Amino acid sequence: MRGKLLQGLGILWMAAILTACATSADQREAEDAAATTPQFSQIKAAPESFKGQTLVLGGQVLSARRMKDGTRLEVLQLPLNEAQQPSLDLMKSQGRFIAIRRDFLDPATVPQGTFLTITGQLTGSVTQPLDETDYTYPVLEITTFRTWIPSQESNLPRYRPYPYYSPFWHPYWGPYGRFPYYW
């Protein structure tokens, strides 16, 4: 009886470990697309040559508007780091693009200034007025997207200030209490 119980717990433990290590299909697709995404300057110069290709682009939302056929986001493109997080330096932008979400997306959930990473298919381009000129926007149909909270130290490694991490370790506390040695 005890052997069956241990065997069952072992199987349950292995299932939990394997589930924790699994990745979603969306995550794998985004990683594959990120590896093959060309530079935004190339996409902007010839959007028709990348039509139908899955891309990963990031940036800051300039406007979000609900349309008849979906939600339209105008995004200021920003380069992505290794974690697929957009840069906070707006001067690194190479232009703008439009992202369209066919499913319902409330524009209030992605207000102006939101940083996001979008995975989707390039469907072509559209020319619209931007201030006093006409601007050609590459158009991306959103498959998945992720919003980011801007943090200045997002690219820096995180170090702990003290080599022992535990709520009970403090510079004046040791493993046996308030004093460094057991009395």
N, C-alpha and C positions, 0 to 999 in steps of 0.2 A: 504494500500500500504506500509506504513511504517512498519507494523507488519511483512509482508512478507519479507521485506528487512532485518530486524533484525533477523528473523528466518533463512534466507539464510546465513547471516554472522555468526550466531551461528553454523550452520552446517559446514560451511567452516572452522571456528576456531577449532571445534572439530576434523575435518578430519586432519588438520595440526598438532594438538597435538598428535593424535594417530599415524600419520606417523612418527613424530619425535621420538616417544617412541619405535618404532618397531625395532626388530633385524633381521638380515638376517639369512637364514638357515645355511649358512656356519659358521657364528659366533656361533650359537647354537651347531652345530656339533663339532666345535673345542673345545668348553667349555665341552661338554659331553666326548669327547675323552681325554681331558686333565685330567678329573677326574678319568679316568680308565687307564691312561698310567702307565705301570710299570716302575721300575727303569731301567736306561740304562744298568747297569751292568747285570741285568737279561736278557734283550733283547740280549746283546752281547754274553752272555754265551750260550743261547739256542734260536737263532733266528727262528728256524723252529717251535717252540711251539707257537710263536706269529704270525705266518703267516696268512695273511688275516685280521688281527686286525687293526683298525684305531688308529693311535698314533699321539701324538703331541711331536715333538722333536725340539730342538733349538741348535744353535751353530754359529760358525764362518766359512765362506766359505774358504776352502784351495785351491780349484781349481774348475773351471767350464769349461766344454768341450762339444762342439756340436758333437753329434754322429748321425748315420743314423736314429735311432729310437727315438731320443729325445735329451735332454740336460742332462748331467751327472754332478752332483755337489758332490764334496768330502767335507764333513763337519766335523769340529772338534766339537764334542758334548759338550754342556755346559748346566748346570742346568738352569731351568726357574724359574722366580719369580712369584708372584701372577698375574701380568699383562701379563704373558706368554712371557716375555722379557728375552733373554739369559743373563747370568752373564757376567761381563767383566773380571773376574778373570780366566785366561786360565788354572791355576793350578787345578781348580775344574773339569776339563774335565775327563770323564771316557772312552774316546776312540773316534773313528771315525765312521762315517756311510756314505753311498752313497745314494743320493736322485736323482731320475730320473723324469724329466718332459717330458711327451710324446708330449705335444703341443710344438710349437716353442717358445723357450726362448733364447734370444740373450745372450751369456755368458758375454758380456760387461755390461749387466745390473746388474749382480751379481759378481763384481770383487772380487779378493782375499781380505779377511779381512772384508767382509760384514757380519754383524750379522743378523741372520734371525730365524724365527720360522716357522716350516713346519708341516702341517697336511697332513697325507697320510696313505696309507695302506702298511704294511710290506709285501714284496713279497718273502722274503727269505734272502739268504746271498751269498756272492761271496768272494773267496780268491784270493788276488792279492799281488804282492810283494810290500813291504814297506821298503825302504832302503835295508838291507841285510836279511830280514826275510819275511815270508809269513804272511799276516794279513787277518783275516776274517772280512769283512765289512757287517753289516746288510744293506739291500737294502730297501729303502722306495720309493714308487711311490707317487709323489706329487699330492695332491688334491688341496690344497691352501697353500700359503706361504706369509709371511710378512717380509719385511726388516726393520731393526731398525737402527737409528742413535745412536751411542754409547754416553752415557752421564753418568758422574760419579755419579750425584745425582738422578739417575732414581729411586732408592729405598727410597729416603728420602722424607718426607712430605714437601709440599711447603707452606711456611708461608710468608705472606706479611710483609714488614718492618714497615708499618704504619697501624693502625687499620681502617682507612677510605680509601677505594679504589675508587678513582675517579680522573680523570685528573685535576679537579679543587681543590682538597684537597691537600694541601702541608703543611709541618710543620709550615710555617709562614702564611698560608692562612686559613681563616675560611669559614663558609658557606655564609658570606655576603661580601666577598672580601678579601682584603689584611689584614684587622684587624679582631680580633676575635669577635668583637661585632658591631652591627649596630649603627652608630652615629646618 
